[in-house]
């Protein structure tokens, strides 16, 4: 039990004078309802179209950046090779 559950249990047990079993059952029921609601909300947010579109857009940006970075690296390597060849040949 978390501290919030313990506080809720204490309120039910002491202030409302519920039997121990009833207080425990109520706290467990509230916890299950909250967990179910949170899971449903998370699933709903993760399946919304704007999230999927945003992920797709970011993937495209990442591939573009990877392409341009690779191209610049290849050009730098070729330039280095040409410079070495030019220095070797008199």
N, CA, C and O atoms as a printed pandas DataFrame, in Angstrom:
     atom_number atom_name residue_name chain_id  residue_number  x_coord  y_coord  z_coord
0              1         N          UNK        A               1    0.835   -1.195    0.000
1              2        CA          UNK        A               1    0.000    0.000    0.000
2              3         C          UNK        A               1    0.874    1.251    0.000
3              4         O          UNK        A               1    1.884    1.337    0.699
4              5         N          UNK        A               2    0.453    2.196   -0.795
5              6        CA          UNK        A               2    1.186    3.452   -0.822
6              7         C          UNK        A               2    0.709    4.338    0.333
7              8         O          UNK        A               2   -0.255    4.016    1.027
8              9         N          UNK        A               3    1.394    5.439    0.516
9             10        CA          UNK        A               3    1.025    6.327    1.624
10            11         C          UNK        A               3   -0.372    6.915    1.435
11            12         O          UNK        A               3   -1.096    7.124    2.409
12            13         N          UNK        A               4   -0.755    7.183    0.173
13            14        CA          UNK        A               4   -2.104    7.698   -0.066
14            15         C          UNK        A               4   -3.160    6.656    0.278
15            16         O          UNK        A               4   -4.213    6.980    0.828
16            17         N          UNK        A               5   -2.867    5.401   -0.053
17            18        CA          UNK        A               5   -3.803    4.330    0.294
18            19         C          UNK        A               5   -3.926    4.179    1.805
19            20         O          UNK        A               5   -5.014    3.954    2.333
20            21         N          UNK        A               6   -2.802    4.305    2.485
21            22        CA          UNK        A               6   -2.823    4.190    3.949
22            23         C          UNK        A               6   -3.617    5.335    4.561
23            24         O          UNK        A               6   -4.385    5.126    5.500
24            25         N          UNK        A               7   -3.435    6.557    4.030
25            26        CA          UNK        A               7   -4.204    7.699    4.539
26            27         C          UNK        A               7   -5.690    7.492    4.305
27            28         O          UNK        A               7   -6.507    7.755    5.189
28            29         N          UNK        A               8   -6.043    7.018    3.110
29            30        CA          UNK        A               8   -7.450    6.761    2.817
30            31         C          UNK        A               8   -8.007    5.688    3.742
31            32         O          UNK        A               8   -9.125    5.807    4.244
32            33         N          UNK        A               9   -7.222    4.641    3.965
33            34        CA          UNK        A               9   -7.648    3.580    4.873
34            35         C          UNK        A               9   -7.861    4.126    6.287
35            36         O          UNK        A               9   -8.848    3.798    6.945
36            37         N          UNK        A              10   -6.930    4.956    6.741
37            38        CA          UNK        A              10   -7.061    5.520    8.089
38            39         C          UNK        A              10   -8.297    6.403    8.214
39            40         O          UNK        A              10   -8.977    6.377    9.240
40            41         N          UNK        A              11   -8.590    7.179    7.185
41            42        CA          UNK        A              11   -9.794    8.021    7.208
42            43         C          UNK        A              11  -11.039    7.147    7.296
43            44         O          UNK        A              11  -11.934    7.392    8.105
44            45         N          UNK        A              12  -11.076    6.128    6.451
45            46        CA          UNK        A              12  -12.242    5.243    6.455
46            47         C          UNK        A              12  -12.370    4.494    7.776
47            48         O          UNK        A              12  -13.468    4.345    8.312
48            49         N          UNK        A              13  -11.257    4.034    8.286
49            50        CA          UNK        A              13  -11.265    3.213    9.508
50            51         C          UNK        A              13  -11.555    4.061   10.744
51            52         O          UNK        A              13  -12.406    3.707   11.559
52            53         N          UNK        A              14  -10.852    5.172   10.879
53            54        CA          UNK        A              14  -10.950    5.947   12.110
54            55         C          UNK        A              14  -12.084    6.974   12.076
55            56         O          UNK        A              14  -12.927    7.014   12.973
56            57         N          UNK        A              15  -12.092    7.804   11.028
57            58        CA          UNK        A              15  -13.063    8.897   10.997
58            59         C          UNK        A              15  -14.478    8.413   10.687
59            60         O          UNK        A              15  -15.444    8.838   11.320
60            61         N          UNK        A              16  -14.586    7.518    9.707
61            62        CA          UNK        A              16  -15.917    7.023    9.332
62            63         C          UNK        A              16  -16.312    5.754   10.079
63            64         O          UNK        A              16  -17.444    5.282    9.973
64            65         N          UNK        A              17  -15.376    5.219   10.823
65            66        CA          UNK        A              17  -15.579    4.051   11.680
66            67         C          UNK        A              17  -16.136    2.854   10.905
67            68         O          UNK        A              17  -17.080    2.193   11.338
68            69         N          UNK        A              18  -15.528    2.598    9.756
69            70        CA          UNK        A              18  -15.890    1.408    8.995
70            71         C          UNK        A              18  -15.119    0.215    9.536
71            72         O          UNK        A              18  -14.031    0.384   10.087
72            73         N          UNK        A              19  -15.657   -0.979    9.392
73            74        CA          UNK        A              19  -14.892   -2.163    9.795
74            75         C          UNK        A              19  -13.630   -2.299    8.941
75            76         O          UNK        A              19  -13.582   -1.813    7.811
76            77         N          UNK        A              20  -12.631   -2.952    9.481
77            78        CA          UNK        A              20  -11.335   -3.058    8.814
78            79         C          UNK        A              20  -11.457   -3.691    7.435
79            80         O          UNK        A              20  -10.848   -3.206    6.481
80            81         N          UNK        A              21  -12.217   -4.742    7.315
81            82        CA          UNK        A              21  -12.367   -5.441    6.040
82            83         C          UNK        A              21  -13.007   -4.531    4.994
83            84         O          UNK        A              21  -12.564   -4.490    3.846
84            85         N          UNK        A              22  -14.032   -3.813    5.387
85            86        CA          UNK        A              22  -14.717   -2.902    4.459
86            87         C          UNK        A              22  -13.770   -1.783    4.012
87            88         O          UNK        A              22  -13.760   -1.411    2.838
88            89         N          UNK        A              23  -12.985   -1.252    4.935
89            90        CA          UNK        A              23  -12.050   -0.180    4.590
90            91         C          UNK        A              23  -10.998   -0.674    3.600
91            92         O          UNK        A              23  -10.675    0.018    2.635
92            93         N          UNK        A              24  -10.463   -1.875    3.841
93            94        CA          UNK        A              24   -9.461   -2.444    2.940
94            95         C          UNK        A              24  -10.065   -2.692    1.569
95            96         O          UNK        A              24   -9.436   -2.377    0.558
96            97         N          UNK        A              25  -11.270   -3.250    1.508
97            98        CA          UNK        A              25  -11.939   -3.508    0.238
98            99         C          UNK        A              25  -12.173   -2.203   -0.527
99           100         O          UNK        A              25  -11.982   -2.148   -1.742
100          101         N          UNK        A              26  -12.581   -1.169    0.181
101          102        CA          UNK        A              26  -12.837    0.116   -0.469
102          103         C          UNK        A              26  -11.549    0.703   -1.052
103          104         O          UNK        A              26  -11.541    1.192   -2.181
104          105         N          UNK        A              27  -10.474    0.653   -0.286
105          106        CA          UNK        A              27   -9.190    1.185   -0.748
106          107         C          UNK        A              27   -8.716    0.410   -1.978
107          108         O          UNK        A              27   -8.244    1.015   -2.940
108          109         N          UNK        A              28   -8.834   -0.916   -1.958
109          110        CA          UNK        A              28   -8.428   -1.731   -3.107
110          111         C          UNK        A              28   -9.289   -1.418   -4.322
111          112         O          UNK        A              28   -8.778   -1.343   -5.440
112          113         N          UNK        A              29  -10.573   -1.236   -4.119
113          114        CA          UNK        A              29  -11.472   -0.914   -5.228
114          115         C          UNK        A              29  -11.113    0.431   -5.846
115          116         O          UNK        A              29  -11.068    0.558   -7.070
116          117         N          UNK        A              30  -10.861    1.416   -5.029
117          118        CA          UNK        A              30  -10.477    2.734   -5.529
118          119         C          UNK        A              30   -9.167    2.640   -6.312
119          120         O          UNK        A              30   -9.031    3.248   -7.374
120          121         N          UNK        A              31   -8.214    1.887   -5.793
121          122        CA          UNK        A              31   -6.926    1.724   -6.464
122          123         C          UNK        A              31   -7.094    1.051   -7.832
123          124         O          UNK        A              31   -6.466    1.462   -8.808
124          125         N          UNK        A              32   -7.945    0.015   -7.901
125          126        CA          UNK        A              32   -8.182   -0.673   -9.168
126          127         C          UNK        A              32   -8.853    0.245  -10.183
127          128         O          UNK        A              32   -8.504    0.228  -11.364
128          129         N          UNK        A              33   -9.810    1.041   -9.732
129          130        CA          UNK        A              33  -10.495    1.967  -10.633
130          131         C          UNK        A              33   -9.517    2.997  -11.188
131          132         O          UNK        A              33   -9.533    3.290  -12.383
132          133         N          UNK        A              34   -8.683    3.536  -10.338
133          134        CA          UNK        A              34   -7.705    4.536  -10.775
134          135         C          UNK        A              34   -6.721    3.929  -11.769
135          136         O          UNK        A              34   -6.417    4.548  -12.788
136          137         N          UNK        A              35   -6.219    2.728  -11.488
137          138        CA          UNK        A              35   -5.281    2.074  -12.402
138          139         C          UNK        A              35   -5.923    1.816  -13.759
139          140         O          UNK        A              35   -5.292    2.021  -14.796
140          141         N          UNK        A              36   -7.171    1.368  -13.754
141          142        CA          UNK        A              36   -7.874    1.112  -15.006
142          143         C          UNK        A              36   -8.055    2.395  -15.804
143          144         O          UNK        A              36   -7.847    2.407  -17.017
144          145         N          UNK        A              37   -8.439    3.469  -15.135
145          146        CA          UNK        A              37   -8.623    4.756  -15.814
146          147         C          UNK        A              37   -7.316    5.255  -16.419
147          148         O          UNK        A              37   -7.298    5.736  -17.552
148          149         N          UNK        A              38   -6.238    5.145  -15.676
149          150        CA          UNK        A              38   -4.935    5.611  -16.166
150          151         C          UNK        A              38   -4.503    4.789  -17.381
151          152         O          UNK        A              38   -4.021    5.352  -18.363
152          153         N          UNK        A              39   -4.670    3.472  -17.327
153          154        CA          UNK        A              39   -4.301    2.621  -18.457
154          155         C          UNK        A              39   -5.108    2.978  -19.695
155          156         O          UNK        A              39   -4.558    3.033  -20.795
156          157         N          UNK        A              40   -6.408    3.221  -19.532
157          158        CA          UNK        A              40   -7.253    3.582  -20.664
158          159         C          UNK        A              40   -6.820    4.922  -21.264
159          160         O          UNK        A              40   -6.760    5.068  -22.484
160          161         N          UNK        A              41   -6.525    5.877  -20.421
161          162        CA          UNK        A              41   -6.089    7.192  -20.903
162          163         C          UNK        A              41   -4.770    7.076  -21.668
163          164         O          UNK        A              41   -4.607    7.700  -22.716
164          165         N          UNK        A              42   -3.829    6.282  -21.150
165          166        CA          UNK        A              42   -2.542    6.116  -21.818
166          167         C          UNK        A              42   -2.712    5.448  -23.176
167          168         O          UNK        A              42   -2.082    5.858  -24.151
168          169         N          UNK        A              43   -3.555    4.424  -23.249
169          170        CA          UNK        A              43   -3.807    3.765  -24.528
170          171         C          UNK        A              43   -4.442    4.727  -25.516
171          172         O          UNK        A              43   -4.103    4.720  -26.699
172          173         N          UNK        A              44   -5.347    5.540  -25.043
173          174        CA          UNK        A              44   -6.035    6.498  -25.914
174          175         C          UNK        A              44   -5.055    7.534  -26.456
175          176         O          UNK        A              44   -5.104    7.868  -27.640
176          177         N          UNK        A              45   -4.179    8.037  -25.619
177          178        CA          UNK        A              45   -3.207    9.042  -26.052
178          179         C          UNK        A              45   -2.229    8.433  -27.052
179          180         O          UNK        A              45   -1.894    9.068  -28.053
180          181         N          UNK        A              46   -1.772    7.219  -26.794
181          182        CA          UNK        A              46   -0.781    6.595  -27.661
182          183         C          UNK        A              46   -1.347    6.230  -29.027
183          184         O          UNK        A              46   -0.584    6.076  -29.980
184          185         N          UNK        A              47   -2.648    6.088  -29.145
185          186        CA          UNK        A              47   -3.228    5.688  -30.418
186          187         C          UNK        A              47   -3.794    6.864  -31.196
187          188         O          UNK        A              47   -4.328    6.671  -32.289
188          189         N          UNK        A              48   -3.697    8.045  -30.679
189          190        CA          UNK        A              48   -4.250    9.191  -31.381
190          191         C          UNK        A              48   -3.415    9.467  -32.628
191          192         O          UNK        A              48   -2.194    9.315  -32.610
192          193         N          UNK        A              49   -4.078    9.874  -33.713
193          194        CA          UNK        A              49   -3.394   10.058  -34.999
194          195         C          UNK        A              49   -2.259   11.090  -34.966
195          196         O          UNK        A              49   -1.245   10.909  -35.641
196          197         N          UNK        A              50   -2.417   12.157  -34.197
197          198        CA          UNK        A              50   -1.362   13.173  -34.208
198          199         C          UNK        A              50   -0.054   12.637  -33.651
199          200         O          UNK        A              50    1.015   13.083  -34.068
200          201         N          UNK        A              51   -0.113   11.692  -32.720
201          202        CA          UNK        A              51    1.118   11.096  -32.178
202          203         C          UNK        A              51    1.793   10.263  -33.265
203          204         O          UNK        A              51    3.009   10.332  -33.442
204          205         N          UNK        A              52    1.000    9.478  -33.987
205          206        CA          UNK        A              52    1.566    8.664  -35.059
206          207         C          UNK        A              52    2.151    9.551  -36.154
207          208         O          UNK        A              52    3.229    9.264  -36.674
208          209         N          UNK        A              53    1.452   10.621  -36.505
209          210        CA          UNK        A              53    1.952   11.535  -37.526
210          211         C          UNK        A              53    3.259   12.201  -37.084
211          212         O          UNK        A              53    4.181   12.367  -37.883
212          213         N          UNK        A              54    3.325   12.573  -35.826
213          214        CA          UNK        A              54    4.534   13.219  -35.296
214          215         C          UNK        A              54    5.717   12.247  -35.326
215          216         O          UNK        A              54    6.831   12.636  -35.679
216          217         N          UNK        A              55    5.481   11.009  -34.964
217          218        CA          UNK        A              55    6.541    9.995  -35.002
218          219         C          UNK        A              55    7.015    9.800  -36.435
219          220         O          UNK        A              55    8.217    9.707  -36.686
220          221         N          UNK        A              56    6.073    9.738  -37.379
221          222        CA          UNK        A              56    6.432    9.569  -38.789
222          223         C          UNK        A              56    7.253   10.760  -39.289
223          224         O          UNK        A              56    8.253   10.575  -39.984
224          225         N          UNK        A              57    6.842   11.964  -38.944
225          226        CA          UNK        A              57    7.561   13.160  -39.357
226          227         C          UNK        A              57    8.985   13.167  -38.804
227          228         O          UNK        A              57    9.927   13.521  -39.512
228          229         N          UNK        A              58    9.139   12.778  -37.548
229          230        CA          UNK        A              58   10.468   12.741  -36.932
230          231         C          UNK        A              58   11.356   11.671  -37.567
231          232         O          UNK        A              58   12.564   11.864  -37.707
232          233         N          UNK        A              59   10.753   10.541  -37.950
233          234        CA          UNK        A              59   11.526    9.503  -38.631
234          235         C          UNK        A              59   12.071   10.023  -39.953
235          236         O          UNK        A              59   13.230    9.782  -40.289
236          237         N          UNK        A              60   11.233   10.738  -40.707
237          238        CA          UNK        A              60   11.666   11.290  -41.988
238          239         C          UNK        A              60   12.805   12.286  -41.776
239          240         O          UNK        A              60   13.790   12.264  -42.514
240          241         N          UNK        A              61   12.679   13.152  -40.783
241          242        CA          UNK        A              61   13.749   14.112  -40.488
242          243         C          UNK        A              61   15.047   13.402  -40.120
243          244         O          UNK        A              61   16.131   13.819  -40.528
244          245         N          UNK        A              62   14.927   12.333  -39.352
245          246        CA          UNK        A              62   16.100   11.592  -38.928
246          247         C          UNK        A              62   16.796   10.950  -40.131
247          248         O          UNK        A              62   18.024   10.972  -40.216
248          249         N          UNK        A              63   16.021   10.375  -41.065
249          250        CA          UNK        A              63   16.616    9.769  -42.253
250          251         C          UNK        A              63   17.288   10.822  -43.141
251          252         O          UNK        A              63   18.351   10.569  -43.707
252          253         N          UNK        A              64   16.675   11.993  -43.262
253          254        CA          UNK        A              64   17.282   13.081  -44.043
254          255         C          UNK        A              64   18.608   13.507  -43.425
255          256         O          UNK        A              64   19.600   13.684  -44.131
256          257         N          UNK        A              65   18.621   13.670  -42.122
257          258        CA          UNK        A              65   19.852   14.081  -41.437
258          259         C          UNK        A              65   20.936   13.016  -41.599
259          260         O          UNK        A              65   22.104   13.343  -41.810
260          261         N          UNK        A              66   20.554   11.759  -41.501
261          262        CA          UNK        A              66   21.511   10.663  -41.669
262          263         C          UNK        A              66   22.077   10.660  -43.092
263          264         O          UNK        A              66   23.277   10.458  -43.280
264          265         N          UNK        A              67   21.232   10.880  -44.079
265          266        CA          UNK        A              67   21.682   10.922  -45.475
266          267         C          UNK        A              67   22.695   12.038  -45.688
267          268         O          UNK        A              67   23.770   11.799  -46.239
268          269         N          UNK        A              68   22.364   13.256  -45.259
269          270        CA          UNK        A              68   23.255   14.397  -45.483
270          271         C          UNK        A              68   24.557   14.247  -44.700
271          272         O          UNK        A              68   25.620   14.633  -45.188
272          273         N          UNK        A              69   24.485   13.698  -43.509
273          274        CA          UNK        A              69   25.700   13.484  -42.719
274          275         C          UNK        A              69   26.614   12.480  -43.411
275          276         O          UNK        A              69   27.827   12.676  -43.482
276          277         N          UNK        A              70   26.023   11.406  -43.917
277          278        CA          UNK        A              70   26.812   10.395  -44.621
278          279         C          UNK        A              70   27.432   10.978  -45.881
279          280         O          UNK        A              70   28.595   10.703  -46.178
280          281         N          UNK        A              71   26.681   11.774  -46.623
281          282        CA          UNK        A              71   27.191   12.392  -47.842
282          283         C          UNK        A              71   28.382   13.304  -47.537
283          284         O          UNK        A              71   29.392   13.261  -48.240
284          285         N          UNK        A              72   28.268   14.119  -46.505
285          286        CA          UNK        A              72   29.362   15.010  -46.121
286          287         C          UNK        A              72   30.585   14.201  -45.697
287          288         O          UNK        A              72   31.711   14.577  -46.024
288          289         N          UNK        A              73   30.388   13.113  -44.985
289          290        CA          UNK        A              73   31.517   12.279  -44.569
290          291         C          UNK        A              73   32.216   11.647  -45.766
291          292         O          UNK        A              73   33.445   11.593  -45.820
292          293         N          UNK        A              74   31.426   11.169  -46.727
293          294        CA          UNK        A              74   32.018   10.571  -47.928
294          295         C          UNK        A              74   32.830   11.618  -48.690
295          296         O          UNK        A              74   33.940   11.337  -49.143
296          297         N          UNK        A              75   32.278   12.823  -48.831
297          298        CA          UNK        A              75   33.009   13.895  -49.525
298          299         C          UNK        A              75   34.298   14.255  -48.789
299          300         O          UNK        A              75   35.322   14.509  -49.423
300          301         N          UNK        A              76   34.257   14.279  -47.473
301          302        CA          UNK        A              76   35.456   14.589  -46.692
302          303         C          UNK        A              76   36.502   13.495  -46.869
303          304         O          UNK        A              76   37.690   13.792  -46.992
304          305         N          UNK        A              77   36.082   12.259  -46.884
305          306        CA          UNK        A              77   37.026   11.147  -47.078
306          307         C          UNK        A              77   37.645   11.216  -48.475
307          308         O          UNK        A              77   38.857   11.056  -48.625
308          309         N          UNK        A              78   36.816   11.455  -49.500
309          310        CA          UNK        A              78   37.335   11.566  -50.866
310          311         C          UNK        A              78   38.295   12.747  -50.994
311          312         O          UNK        A              78   39.330   12.636  -51.652
312          313         N          UNK        A              79   37.960   13.870  -50.373
313          314        CA          UNK        A              79   38.857   15.024  -50.391
314          315         C          UNK        A              79   40.181   14.705  -49.724
315          316         O          UNK        A              79   41.237   15.107  -50.213
316          317         N          UNK        A              80   40.135   13.996  -48.629
317          318        CA          UNK        A              80   41.368   13.602  -47.939
318          319         C          UNK        A              80   42.206   12.671  -48.788
319          320         O          UNK        A              80   43.429   12.807  -48.846
320          321         N          UNK        A              81   41.560   11.729  -49.444
321          322        CA          UNK        A              81   42.285   10.796  -50.306
322          323         C          UNK        A              81   42.926   11.548  -51.473
323          324         O          UNK        A              81   44.089   11.308  -51.797
324          325         N          UNK        A              82   42.179   12.455  -52.105
325          326        CA          UNK        A              82   42.733   13.244  -53.211
326          327         C          UNK        A              82   43.912   14.098  -52.749
327          328         O          UNK        A              82   44.894   14.247  -53.477
328          329         N          UNK        A              83   43.819   14.652  -51.554
329          330        CA          UNK        A              83   44.934   15.470  -51.031
330          331         C          UNK        A              83   46.155   14.608  -50.797
331          332         O          UNK        A              83   47.269   15.042  -51.089
332          333         N          UNK        A              84   45.989   13.415  -50.285
333          334        CA          UNK        A              84   47.116   12.517  -50.036
334          335         C          UNK        A              84   47.739   12.102  -51.369
335          336         O          UNK        A              84   48.962   12.094  -51.512
336          337         N          UNK        A              85   46.887   11.757  -52.346
337          338        CA          UNK        A              85   47.402   11.356  -53.657
338          339         C          UNK        A              85   48.167   12.515  -54.299
339          340         O          UNK        A              85   49.215   12.294  -54.906
340          341         N          UNK        A              86   47.672   13.722  -54.179
341          342        CA          UNK        A              86   48.323   14.893  -54.763
342          343         C          UNK        A              86   49.685   15.156  -54.086
343          344         O          UNK        A              86   50.638   15.570  -54.746
344          345         N          UNK        A              87   49.765   14.914  -52.771
345          346        CA          UNK        A              87   51.033   15.115  -52.079
346          347         C          UNK        A              87   52.049   14.041  -52.444
347          348         O          UNK        A              87   53.248   14.314  -52.490
348          349         N          UNK        A              88   51.593   12.848  -52.698
349          350        CA          UNK        A              88   52.501   11.755  -53.019
350          351         C          UNK        A              88   53.090   11.931  -54.405
351          352         O          UNK        A              88   54.286   11.720  -54.606
352          353         N          UNK        A              89   52.241   12.324  -55.384
353          354        CA          UNK        A              89   52.728   12.535  -56.753
354          355         C          UNK        A              89   53.396   13.911  -56.839
355          356         O          UNK        A              89   52.815   14.922  -56.445
356          357         N          UNK        A              90   54.625   13.929  -57.362
357          358        CA          UNK        A              90   55.304   15.233  -57.489
358          359         C          UNK        A              90   54.837   16.054  -58.664
359          360         O          UNK        A              90   55.328   17.162  -58.877
